[in-house]
Amino acid sequence: MSSATASNPVIGAVRTALGVSGVLSLVIGALILIWPGRTAEVAVAIVSVYVIIAGLVNIAIGLFWRSGWARLGYIALGVLFIVAGIFSFANLSATTAWFGVFIGTLVGILWIIEGVVSLTTLGHGSKARAWTMFFAIVSIVAGVVLLFSPLLGAVTLFLLIGVSLVVLGIFQIVRAIQFGKAV
């Protein structure tokens, strides 16, 4: 490595950014794979904290709003957010399971819609007609399967995210080490 490359602050900053993001990805991915339930609960707890903060912000906006329905609306929305956040913390495990079912159901519906939309493109003279048909069928079937077991689908997706984060974290760390070195 040349001395110009080693002393370049931009290269050092990029290497640091790559290294930090790689370590964070690796750690979060490992946590997901080692303690998937607890990690999901922590993620839901973070969302719950955000919901409570958003509630406080909405109440503050409502209190300082001039008058009228907007004022009442902001205050009511803020109270609803705070109540939702408190209920989430009251039983974090149930909230996490509910969130998993919600995400699994949402993804299942989206896959079905994506498959149906793909089927609508078949009549447009595409050369990839067979692949489009195959994709549409797989997308619709996967969506239906996910709708029948949304929590299992969400857990599987969460674990795949964990594996992806570990692999990408390792690659990012290697990139950080290799970045800026002379070839």
Secondary structure in CASP SS format (residue, H / E / C, confidence):
PFRMAT SS
TARGET T0000
AUTHOR 0000-0000-0000
METHOD secondary structure of the structure
MODEL  1
M C 1.00
S C 1.00
S H 1.00
A H 1.00
T H 1.00
A H 1.00
S H 1.00
N C 1.00
P H 1.00
V H 1.00
I H 1.00
G H 1.00
A H 1.00
V H 1.00
R H 1.00
T H 1.00
A H 1.00
L H 1.00
G H 1.00
V H 1.00
S H 1.00
G H 1.00
V H 1.00
L H 1.00
S H 1.00
L H 1.00
V H 1.00
I H 1.00
G H 1.00
A H 1.00
L H 1.00
I H 1.00
L H 1.00
I H 1.00
W C 1.00
P H 1.00
G H 1.00
R H 1.00
T H 1.00
A H 1.00
E H 1.00
V H 1.00
A H 1.00
V H 1.00
A H 1.00
I H 1.00
V H 1.00
S H 1.00
V H 1.00
Y H 1.00
V H 1.00
I H 1.00
I H 1.00
A H 1.00
G H 1.00
L H 1.00
V H 1.00
N H 1.00
I H 1.00
A H 1.00
I H 1.00
G H 1.00
L H 1.00
F H 1.00
W C 1.00
R C 1.00
S C 1.00
G C 1.00
W H 1.00
A H 1.00
R H 1.00
L H 1.00
G H 1.00
Y H 1.00
I H 1.00
A H 1.00
L H 1.00
G H 1.00
V H 1.00
L H 1.00
F H 1.00
I H 1.00
V H 1.00
A H 1.00
G H 1.00
I H 1.00
F H 1.00
S H 1.00
F H 1.00
A H 1.00
N C 1.00
L H 1.00
S H 1.00
A H 1.00
T H 1.00
T H 1.00
A H 1.00
W H 1.00
F H 1.00
G H 1.00
V H 1.00
F H 1.00
I H 1.00
G H 1.00
T H 1.00
L H 1.00
V H 1.00
G H 1.00
I H 1.00
L H 1.00
W H 1.00
I H 1.00
I H 1.00
E H 1.00
G H 1.00
V H 1.00
V H 1.00
S H 1.00
L H 1.00
T H 1.00
T C 1.00
L H 1.00
G H 1.00
H H 1.00
G C 1.00
S C 1.00
K C 1.00
A C 1.00
R H 1.00
A H 1.00
W H 1.00
T H 1.00
M H 1.00
F H 1.00
F H 1.00
A H 1.00
I H 1.00
V H 1.00
S H 1.00
I H 1.00
V H 1.00
A H 1.00
G H 1.00
V H 1.00
V H 1.00
L H 1.00
L H 1.00
F H 1.00
S C 1.00
P H 1.00
L H 1.00
L H 1.00
G H 1.00
A H 1.00
V H 1.00
T H 1.00
L H 1.00
F H 1.00
L H 1.00
L H 1.00
I H 1.00
G H 1.00
V H 1.00
S H 1.00
L H 1.00
V H 1.00
V H 1.00
L H 1.00
G H 1.00
I H 1.00
F H 1.00
Q H 1.00
I H 1.00
V H 1.00
R H 1.00
A H 1.00
I H 1.00
Q H 1.00
F C 1.00
G C 1.00
K C 1.00
A C 1.00
V C 1.00
END
